[in-house]
Amino acid sequence: QTMYAQLHHCYTSMAEKYDLKLIPSGTVIQQARKLPEFNYCNGGKSLCRDGFHLSFDYGRYLVSAVWLRTLFGVDAEKIPYFPKSLNLTEEPEQARLDCVKHIVNREITV
């Protein structure tokens, strides 16, 4: 949380100073971690693979969707691609993927 707060302050300060658009990857990740599906401390799936780097499935997918939504206005819930490592025939996998798409649309207005 401390690292996120310090990075967020730095990024937003520079974006404001130079009048740049900010891609809110870290902010959306922090919001996703509050959801039951990704609240690792309470049994949810981790968005990281080693405590620092984003997981190859949900973590990277989430950030990719953030970039698509921020830069191109893509509706995350209409992205047909999904990581092949996910078994979407299993209910928890599909629910988590839907959750990722929903939070991206909720957190980023276009």
FENUR-V591266 format. One line per field, one symbol per residue. psi: psi as a letter, one per 20 degrees, with the letter a starting at -180 (. if undefined). burial: I if it has 9 or more other ideal C-beta (glycine too) atoms within 8 Angstrom, else O. A space follows every 10 residues. Layout:
psi: ???
burial: ???
//
This chain:
psi: gggggggggg ghghgggjlq ppolghghgh ghiiqhhjnh hkjrpqiqij igqqqiehgh gghghggggg hikpohijoh qqpiipniip ghggggghgg gghghghop.
burial: OOOIOOIIOO IIOIIOOOOO OOOIIIIIII IIIOIOIIII OOOIOIIIOO OOOIIOIIII IIIOIIIIII OOOIOIOOIO OIOOOIOOOO OOIIIIIIII IIIIIOIIOO
//
